[in-house]
């Protein structure tokens, strides 16, 4: 049996050795509660402080607050519902977002919509934010703009600096948030260079444990108290997220972020090389004539979305899985949804329902190799001969 090929690192990835060591230490040695006043508690508080500093450094910022959460989902909820509830005058106000955000952004927005807020979803055909539509949607009622940095299904990277600059110019009350869950440490995405006020990141996409992530807040957001708490209680995390801190998770996040920062350029180059190799081979070999690559205007280095015409994505996923190759169809996080529907992100990208239904996502880590890509291509070409029937 050949070793498993894991091309699903955007769903989650293995904990890196640095993070695993940090977890072990907090479980067995540095086990204190950062709120305790004694020396064991103070050591935990020191670890919390240094972990926060490590994540800030990986984000390329010195100032502002970083609120540790249970992951990207909770950070997005805090950013969106926390902002909407920050001031009574925002009730019924306007929020700008992109068409095809992750469910953890889309669902809180849908909730606000049901409570009378207006949500404008800016088109992202071909993986590009429609700047004219964005400009037309900007006005003084906008109190929040939330645009993901990198789409988890297509790998499209949006021009957040331009969008943020436009919103800042035309919407004086707007706080600008980006969900950088799929971008953090995969491509340059510091909140400072992007010009955003809040940024979501998640640990388990970068080699930390599952169940940890966080939200960066700019100094201006902190000063203006522009966000209300979603989890009242003991006042941890500057009162924005009460509850005893998940120290194993937080320490693992800091360790993975530090390692990811140190190896950023080489890691991005490695994933980009595997992606480029697959694209070249698929485009140049007639055996793959029925494979449609979804190529965004600006692609992330680690995500490749493709469809086999006429073949359901689920069928392809199951076939590949039976051959020891792991990819995803749609977003892994939404595959539990009660009512299956074509992915909004893929439709917003410009795919037909059929193409969307035939789509699988490959996502890479630096550990993936050209040899694995070759085996994938071999297995795919064999599958095309047996599974594929022209409809
Ligand atoms: N946003 C995006 C773009 C994601 O891809 C994910 C995870 N698939 C999340 C948010 C949610 O992150 P978490 O799993 O840490 O809650």
Boltz pocket constraint, residues with backbone or C-beta under 6 A from the ligand:
constraints:
  - pocket:
      binder: B
      contacts: [[A, 10], [A, 11], [A, 70], [A, 71], [A, 72], [A, 73], [A, 74], [A, 76], [A, 102], [A, 104], [A, 148], [A, 150], [A, 151], [A, 152], [A, 179], [A, 181], [A, 182], [A, 201], [A, 202], [A, 203], [A, 204], [A, 212], [A, 213], [A, 331], [A, 333]]
      max_distance: 6.0
